[in-house]
Amino acid sequence: MKTEVAIIGAGPAGSAAAIALSKKGISNVLIDKRRKIGIPVQCAEFVPLNINSYVDLNAVPSLISQEIGFMDVDAGKVIRRVDGKGYILNRDIFDSELASVAVGKGSRLLSGARAYKINPVKNSVEILNVEEKIPDEIYYDYLIIAAGPKPYLDIPQNKTFIYAAQVKTELLKALDSVICYFRAYIPYGYGWLFPKGRLANVGIGIEKSGSYNGGFSLSGSLSRFIEELRAGGLIGTKIIEKTSGLVPVSGLNEITAGNIALCGDSAGLTHPITGAGILSAVISGELAGDYAAESVKKSKNLLSEYKEEIESIFKKPFLTALKKRAELYPKMLDDAGIAENISRLWPSFDEYYKVKS
Ligand SMILES: Cc1cc2nc3c(=O)[nH]c(=O)nc-3n(C[C@H](O)[C@H](O)[C@H](O)COP(=O)(O)OP(=O)(O)OC[C@H]3O[C@@H](n4cnc5c(N)ncnc54)[C@H](O)[C@@H]3O)c2cc1C
């Protein structure tokens, strides 16, 4: 099969790229190993208000589970309320809706198709239909990798990860804020309670490797966190769903390699402290699609401009966050250290509230 642009991954980044390409009349194939786009959900589902500059959430009411007014940062004795307007998504619907919009505009979606080999010389990607095990090869002019956090393919990708585990449980008290918890037993990361109507996404993310984590395991710390929230009367005992996943926290990757552009988690575009990556996936996917489309139209590789634009948006805030991560987390391995350093680690993250220019 031949297409102008092949896209690996139909998460928010890949679908945003496909929409941008189809809007400009460029043929594109969106490849995803999942049979049903958006399922399973491996996410706490919070997006800042500014997502509306890219995806009009109000156009499809079922995309939003609930509105959020604030972010509460709970560091034990210190609790700070910062600006945190946004939404808790129904992430499964969000991802499948974006892919459907792309298809509606002309993208070809191959779901249940795993990309397992890129041939940069032939400009092709080999795929395998996950059910029938039928191989196929897609030839492209440009390739967009939007395959999430794991470095599946031979392209330099994420090096350091937060290991995240989450449960969906009953929320006993209505909340209009997302709460982030800093605890000594959640080293180099944090715990979260994000309300979803009468339910809540409750999870933790920790950096597992290295001696600094004091021997805390992901499952042990999650159980302890859940117990703390239960004891505080915030959540019930019923576990409705469990999920886990990786969050890259090593900062920006290479972004481009010849006629290949990376976006979303594949480009390392999750914030090194908050772990947020949905909005940056959409922003980078849309830009990757735009620049790949212009490259096809002008028969000239313009992906270096994509790289420049991504770096102009994300490089500075991500470098600041990486520096803070390296400097402050080692000082936050006990309660006193958390109380002393939290306001330097976690201010209000202005970059998420900027409006698209
Ligand atoms: C537990 C957890 C909670 C999180 N909570 C939040 C949150 O509240 N807010 C926030 O902003 N961010 C959150 N994140 C991060 C956020 O989920 C990601 O940043 C976001 O999903 C990135 O989008 P993406 O399109 O780059 O990648 P993904 O959403 O990971 O999509 C990648 C797609 O590529 C497909 N794929 C992968 N490999 C292949 C292959 N070889 N062949 C074919 N298809 C492939 C996958 O099936 C997937 O559909 C969280 C992450 C985790 C793990």
The ligand as an ORCA input file, in Angstrom:
! r2SCAN-3c Opt
* xyz 0 1
  C      -1.536      6.226     34.415
  C      -1.369      7.439     33.542
  C      -2.094      8.582     33.817
  C      -1.970      9.708     33.003
  N      -2.749     10.795     33.261
  C      -2.677     11.890     32.466
  C      -3.533     13.008     32.690
  O      -4.374     13.038     33.594
  N      -3.406     14.081     31.866
  C      -2.495     14.102     30.831
  O      -2.415     15.114     30.120
  N      -1.699     13.050     30.588
  C      -1.780     11.939     31.360
  N      -0.989     10.847     31.091
  C      -0.105     10.897     29.899
  C      -0.952     10.733     28.624
  O      -1.770      9.596     28.723
  C      -0.047     10.624     27.403
  O       0.869     11.696     27.431
  C      -0.845     10.658     26.095
  O      -1.661      9.528     25.984
  C       0.096     10.731     24.911
  O      -0.602     10.587     23.717
  P       0.107      9.905     22.448
  O      -0.875     10.002     21.338
  O       1.454     10.457     22.283
  O       0.330      8.392     22.875
  P      -0.733      7.257     23.298
  O      -1.959      7.857     23.851
  O       0.042      6.302     24.128
  O      -1.112      6.578     21.915
  C      -0.179      5.769     21.242
  C      -0.939      4.811     20.361
  O       0.023      4.094     19.589
  C      -0.376      2.748     19.508
  N       0.848      1.967     19.266
  C       1.937      1.856     20.051
  N       2.861      1.087     19.467
  C       2.354      0.707     18.276
  C       2.839     -0.099     17.204
  N       4.057     -0.650     17.231
  N       2.024     -0.304     16.135
  C       0.794      0.253     16.078
  N       0.279      1.025     17.068
  C       1.059      1.258     18.139
  C      -1.019      2.462     20.855
  O      -1.907      1.378     20.758
  C      -1.728      3.780     21.150
  O      -3.070      3.777     20.706
  C      -1.079      9.702     31.889
  C      -0.336      8.552     31.621
  C      -0.480      7.429     32.434
  C       0.309      6.199     32.106
*
